[in-house]
């Protein structure tokens, strides 16, 4: 212990004598360790922390998969299927279900639209969580026409009711119906969880209360997200077999429904896996990127230490001659390295703290549970471990070289003469090759994502987003119990919006591109009777296509003559027409929805990218919302095209909606350009982080190459002087140094290209309009590295031409 303290004190004095070296090393390590700690905190929060349910490893999602029908690859279950699985399975202790919906909450300064979870009473038993106040639902409350009871989320209880502990037993207004509050959930409870189809944490929960409409058709709508808790001792494979056996039984009992391609399979997936399925690959890519940054930082520090150790060879040789063992000197070096890493780690905690707050702000809407992000004990332990391992790694090279030191030569000569020049530079050059290769891999990943993002921005979404304002509202079933009542209100709102000064066009839709998705089962006339296709669908008003700037290619759009008492009219997208009627006109073709409602195609419009800008526009069928009623939700989205900045008409828009009904919520008011920007937020986030990591890596690589070449010039000063004395021109000397730098970087680029061919396949799933092996990107990144290498080499090369040849001649 005493010798360790001595080593520590000696190393600290050495750092204070070389403050420049210490500052560069600490800053380099702080950035690298801080970035790694921040990314570990994100991954620990999102991937490693268990969900805040009781024993979440026993909870599974019970889904269905019908790969034969596009759009039904992974779905929930219908209400009747949910009841069948609950009755026929034996591997589960209990099964729950939820339907995600929205309701209007009255009583505040303005009407609110809140997310609602319709749940079975078994839900809280499955999740292993109970209300922190009050009670859960009972079986007697879960039936059509049953008691109107509600459980509040902790956040809503605090925000809307001030945390009033007397809330139990009070009534609140949901869709203008009185609901009695029977419970409040804990602050940590979040449900639905991330990964579910309609993910968004609910503000309130009400009994499932299957309606007669829910029970009409077992294959019409898979709205129920089913989940279950496996019995003790049951494995995931056994649960899958049990669910699949139940599926075969129920399909055999209803063979008239499950015909043709409609024969879904049961799918049992651990809930933690479902919760992170969409983000795991992205986070692992970022973790690999910061790992490369840490590797490059270690290489840089190792090079600095090698240079510093070269200057201390005479010191180490004298200590060895006076009786110090080689292991004692190596321990001294390793102690200094670990001490340096520890200081860098402490500074890295500050970098990590700033980084996680920045990440949480940038990606709160893209990555779930980031509100829990913090520097917890696990992150602190990770930082400590990284610091120690880092210190050992970058101290290894100088320590090994010390073991091979020529003691006699080091004592006899000064620091610039001792040792073999070739052996001295081999270590440094090898580390720069490794550093360059790692930097190239990072730059290739960032370059591909940037190139891909630029291509995405050039893609036309199929509509004109400029000067379009988006406003949402929803009609409750109490005030508007019939389609006619809702349609009358929608028409009045459209008229009031159109009358606002500065508004040019208005329209309405049930699903807004890039934010909402909806599919329906469509049968095309002329196909087999049991043949149907899952097709993207929107219910729109007359004027919607004009307001959104969607081009009409054939026929007509909807008009006020398309009413509920007239034949059904449909407008299809260009890709729909080409898929089902190639080489023919789609106009006049007939199709039906759910086998009940017939429609005739009256128009064809341009394709619209519905789910994402970087996705292929799906075949789409549009129906007139004033003619056709569909779905359980009464949500309506108004698109308002103005002559200038649409934000200027927001107050008038609110007043126009409330002039029709002051109890209607007006929410999610935004511009269509903002909707597009939000849809690209995750891609932008990944691109920016990878670009930042690559920029840091490039800077570190440039510093590393500069340090190696500066050291090389200093060690070869006499050689340069002799060359000049013998007639070498400054250009020849300069080229000698530049050639050495470019040779090292060239080897690094060659190694990096090989690694890049493998690594860039990991980001291929995030690319759009570009292959993982893109010659232009690879060439550009390699040219960038060569340019940086030339810049980093120029100052040492210029310094080499300024060596005094008389000094070299006097020494000779």
Secondary structure, 3 states (H helix, E strand, C coil): CHHHHHHHHHHHHHHHHCHHHHHHHHHHHHHHHHHHHHHHHHHHHHHHCCCCCCCHHHEEEEEEECCCCCCCCCECECHHHHHHHHHHCCCEEEEEEEEEEEEEECCCCCCEEEEEEEECCCHHHHHCCCCCEECCCCHHHCCCCCCCEEEECHHHHHHHHCCCCCCCCCEEEECCEEEEEEEECCCCCCCCCCCCCCCCCCCEEEECCCCCCCCCCCCCCCCEEEEEEECCCCCHHHHHHHHHHHHHHHHHHCCCCCCCCCCCEEEEEEHHHHHHCCCHHHHHHHHHHHHHHHHHHHHHHHHHHHHHHHHCHHHHHHHHHCCCCHHHHHHHHHHHHHHHHHHHHHHHHHHHHHHHHHHHHHHCCCCCCHHHCCCCHHHHHHHHHHHHHHHHHHHHHHHHHHHCCCHHHHHHCCCCCCCCHHHHHHHHHHHHHHHHHHHHHHHHHHHHHHHHHHHHHCCCCCCCCCCEEEEEEECCCCCCCCHHHHHHHHHHHHHHHHCCCCEEEEEEECCCCCCCCCEEEEEECCCCCCCCEEEEEEEECCCHHHHHCCCEEEECCCCCCCCCCCCCEEEEEHHHHHHHCCCCCCCCCEEEECCCEEEEEEEEECCCCCCCCCCCCCCEEEEECCCCCCCCCCEEEEEEEECCCHHHHHHHHHHHHHHHCCCCCCEEEEEHHHHHHHHCHHHHHHHHHHHHHHHHHHHHHHHHHHHHHHHHHHHCHHHHHHHHHCCCCHHHHHHHHHHHHHHHHHHHHHHHHHHHHHHHHHHHHHCCCCCCCCHHHHHHHHHHHHHHHHHHHHHHHHHHCCCCHHHHHHHC
